Structures are given as C-alpha cells and as structure tokens.
Amino acid sequence: MLSKFKIDTKVSNAINDGKAVVALESTLISHGLPYPANIKVANDSIKAVEESGSVAATIGIIKGEIKIGLNDEDLEILATSKNVEKVSLHNIALSIYEKKNAATTVATSINIASKIGINFFATGGIGGVHLGAEKNSDVSADLTELSNNKMFVISSGAKSILDLEKTFEKLETLGIPRIAYNSDFMPGFWYEETNFKVDKNFKNITDIAKYLKIIENFHHKSSVLIFNKVPKEKAIDKNLIQNWIELSIDRAKELDIAGKDLTPFLISEINSLSQNKSLDANTALIVNNALLAGKIAKNFSLV
C-alpha cells in the first residue's frame, strides 16, 4: 500500500525537515457536511493550520491513489462527486483496487498519517461506542486505530449521537490518555461539556507540548486525545441535543436505516431539527480544532 502514497511536496518537505505537520481527514468533506459547507470547512481548516505556522495535510483517495496533501481539485472532487466511498481499514484496499474516489475516516487517516511520520491529527469528533452496542457490538474502528497508532489527536470529544459514557470508559481501557485544553471534562461535540472528567486540564498550549514530549520519550504506544470544546458562541444546550437525538433515532428506526448509513442520517436529521444550529456548531468546532492542532504542533516542534 505504501507504493500507492502520493505525498504533496510541501508536506513531504515539512516531514523531512522536522517541521510541524497536521493531518486532516476527508470523510467530513464527502459524508459529514453538505455542499458548499463541506468545501468551505475543508479550506478553512487548512488555512487555520497554516496560520498557526504548521503545514496541513488533508488525506483522501483520488482514483485509487492515496494522497496526503489534497489540492483544490482533489477537494472539489470529494466535496461534489457522487458515489465517493467512505473507507476504513476493512475496505480501503478495495477502493484502491477499483480506482475509486474515497474519503478517509478518522481511523484510516490516523493509520496513514502514522506511516509517514505525521504526529498530529485534527478532526471534529471521533467515533466510539454506538448506542445499543451491547446488542450488536457496534464500535467504531477509530478506537482500535487510536490504540494501535501513536498520534496526537485534537477533537471535540466523540460525536454526540454515540454512547459517550461507554466511549469514555473504553478509551481508558485501551490506555488512551484523555486530556483537555481549558476544560475539566470531555466535550459533548455539539455541547461544551459532558460529566466525564478528563485526566488533566491544561491551561496553555506550551504545557500541552511539553507533556506530549514526555509521552514521546516515554515511548507510549497509543494515541493521545486532546479535547477542545466547541466555541462557546456556537455551543448548543445539552438537553436540546439529547431530544433531537432521540427523535432522529426514532425516525431512523421507522425508515429501517442502520449500519454505515445511520450516522450520516442522524447528523442530517439533527441538522434539520436544529434548523442548522448543529451544522453551525460542527463547522465551527472543526476549524477551531484545526487551529489548536496547528498551534500545539508548532510548539511541539520547538520544545
């Protein structure tokens, strides 16, 4: 699979020179947000990383080729084309074999980034333990890859539509440190804080970078999750979110929607119920996380 990698020159030079690089996923472009919000967020995230002094490396698959550092044409393809695959580790080779356009999930992006020496990754929310997992064992591959790959991941927690309590506990079981920037609790994605207390609340970026250097020297084998809550002006009340989730789940059951189609359906349904407040929160937190990742990565490179 390594022979299929095509790394943008700017990204490649930055990696070789030991400069700060932040990987970004592409599933949010093809499956997480509607057009044109998706292309705007993709570009705004890249700008946020680069304004912090780091280099952005959006990952995706174009015509069966894994690309690290997507250009404007690549982003447009993933944002507007029909039948863009959503690939995790179980089906990525099929997309390459069939020479398809595909968007990489958190799990796949982390896996690819770690293979070429990128340490930092920014996303909106990670996957986790799904509601009802005790019946169908539906647990995101994100957790497996977070435990198997050493990556510093900035997110606003796990997506609100998941079982957040079980996800939080699973992270501890897998040995994944759960720290936060200016918060004592894991965020709830669309809302600022859950009731789940993090391992450490860091008040400034320099201290986070110093801590990550200890992790690096300690040869810790898993990723580190750095939680960054949704910007306050875009945050939504937790009770409203819970009500919209319940209504959306009921609707999915009525339409017999399940499996990989469930998450995008729920997100779309909640966007509708919230009159796009959840969409606004989603776009804001994605860019905010990219900015924080860029700042931490830059500080990390200087420590």
N, C-alpha and C positions, 0 to 999 in steps of 0.2 A: 504493500500500500504506500510505502514511503516514496516509491518512484512516481506516484501519481500526484505528489505535492507540487504545487506551483506557488512559490513564495514571492510576494511583491518585493522589489529591490529595496525600497525604503525600509520595509520590515526586516528583511534579511540583513541589511547593513547594520540596523539597530541591534539585532540579536548578536551579531558577530562582534560589535563594538561594546557590548555590555551595557547598552542604553536601556532605558525604561520602555517596555512594550506592554500594551494591554490588549488581550484578545477579547473579541465581541462575537456573540452568537448571531445566527441569521434566522432562526425559527420565528422570532418575534416579527421579522420583516414579512415572511410568507404566510405565517399562520397565527400570529399573535395580535396583529393590528390591521385595520382596514386601510386601503389606499385612499388618499395620499399620506395619511398619518404615518404609515409604516416607513416610507422613504424619507420623510422629514426626520423622524426619530433616529433612523439609521445614520443620516448625515449629521444630525445634531450631536449624536453620541461620539462620532468620530472627531468632530470639532472640539467637543468638551475634553476628550482625552488629549488632543494635540495642544489645546490652550494651556493645559497643565504642564506641558513640557515633555510628555510621553508620546509614543508612537502607537497609533491604533491599528489593530489587525483583525478586521472582520473576516470570519471564516464561513465558507459556503462551498457548494459543489456546482460547477457550471459545466454542462455537457460531459458529465462523468469525471471531471477533474477537480480534485480538492484544491481550493485556492485559499491562501492565507494573505489577507490584504485585498479585499474586493475593491474594484474600481467602480466608477459611476455607472458604466454599462452593466456590470455584474449586479449591482444593487437594484437597478431598474428591472432587470430580468426577474430577480427573486421577488420584487415587490408587485409586479404586474402580470407575470406569466401564469397561465392556468396549469394545473397538474404538477406544481412544484412539490416534490416529495418532502416529507418530514422524516429525517433519518436519525436513528440512534445507532448503537453499536451492532444491533442484530440485523439491520438492513442496509447499512452504509455501503457494503461491498456490492450489493445488488444495484444500487444507484450508479456506482462506478461502472459496473459491468454493462448496464443498459444505457450508459452515457446520458443520464438524465440530469436535469437541474434539480438540486435538492438543498434544503435548509437544514443546518446542523443544530441539534438540540444542545442544551447545557452539557449533557453527558458527552456527546460527540465532540463538541468544541473543546472541552477540557482535555479529553483524550488526545486530540490532535495537537493542541497547543503545547501540552506537556512533552510531546515527542520532539519538538523543535526548539525547546529551551525557553518558552514563554512562561513567566511565573504568575502573571496577574490576569484575571478574567473578570469582566463586569457583565451583569445581566439584570433583569428586572426582579424576577423571583425564581428560586429553584423549584424543581419538582420534589415530591416527597411521598409520604404515605397517603393514599387516597381514602376518602370516606368509604366505609364498607370493606376495607382491605382485609378485615378479619374473615370475610366470606369468600373473597376472590383473590386474595394475595396481591392486589394491585399496588405495587410500589414502584416508583419511578427509578429508572436506571441512573438518574442523576446522583442518587445516594451512593450507589455502587462505585461510580466513577470518582465521586468526591473522596471516597475512602481509599481508592486504588491509585490515585494520582495526586502528586504534590502541587497544589495550585492555591493561590491566594485569591479568594472569590468574594467579590463585593456584590451584595444583593439586598433587597428589602424583605428578607425572610423567604418563606415558602409561599406559594400562591394561596390566597385566602380560601379558595374552593377545596383545599386539601384538609386532611385531619392534622391540624397544626400541633396538637399535643403529642400525638404519636410520632410525627416527623421530628419534633424537637428531641424526644427521648431516643429516637433511632440514631440521631446524629451523635449523641453521647455514646451509645452502644458501639458505634463504628469508630470511636476515638477521634471525632472531628471537632476541633476547638470551635466554640461559638462565642465570638467577641462582637462588640458593637462600638460604633462611633457615636458618642454623646447620647447614649441610652442604656438603661439598666435591663431592658427587656428586648426579646426578639420582636421585630416589627411584624405586623399582620398583612404585609403587602399593601393593600389599599388603605389600611388604617395604621396609625402610628405605632401602637404597642400592643402586644399580647400580654398574658400574665406569666410568661415563661422567662425567667431571669437568666441572663447570659453569664458566661464565665468571667467576663471582665468588660467594664465600660471604660473605653479610652477616650480621654477628653481632647486629645490633639493628634494630628497626623504623624508628627515626628515620633511620638511614643509608639504608635502602631508600627511604624517602620522598624524601630529598634526591637520590638517584640518579635516581628517577623524574621529579623536577622537571627534571633535566638532559636526560633523554630527551624530556620535553615541550617544552622550549625549543629542543632540537636539531631539532625537527620530524621525529623518527623516524617513519616511516610504518607500521611493523608493530607488532604487539603485543609485550609483554614477558612472558616466562614466569617466574613466581616460584614455585620449587619448595618445598614444605613436606612433609616426610616424615610418614608415618603415625605417630601416637602410639606410643611405644616399647612400652607395655603391651599394645597390640593388634597389633603387627607380627608377621608370620609368617616363618619361615625360608625363604630363597630356594629352597633345594633342594626343600622340600616343595611350594612353589608350582609350580616347574617340572615336577615329577612329576604334579601334579594337572592342569596344563595339557595335558600330553601325553596323559594318559588321557582328558580331555574332548574333545580334538581327534579322537582315535581313535573315540570314541563318536559324535561328530558325523558323521564320515565313514560310519560304519555306518548311520546314520539318514538320510544324504544331506541334511544340514542345511547350508546355505550362505547367502551374501548377507547381507541385513539381519537374518536370523533367527539368524545364527551367534553374534554377540556375546552377546545375552541368553541363548542356550542355554548357552554356555560358562560364563558367570557363574553361572547356576543350577546347572549340573553341578558346578562347583568349590565352590559353597556346600554342596552335598550331600556331596561327598568330604571336605571340611574340617570337616564337622559344624558348619557355620555360623560357623567361625572367620573365613573370608574375608568373610562378611556383617558380622560384628562389626567387622572392620578397616575395611571400606568405610564403614560408618555413622560410625565414629569419625573417620576422616580427612576426610569430607565436612564435618562440623560444625567440626572443627579448622581446616580451610581457610577456612570462612566467618568464623570468629573472627579469623584472621590478616588476611584481606582487610579486614574492618571496621576493625581497628586501623591497618593501613597507610593505608587510605583516609582515616581521621580525621587521622592525622599529615600526610598529603599535603595535606589541606585547610588545615592550619595553617602549612605551610612557606612 
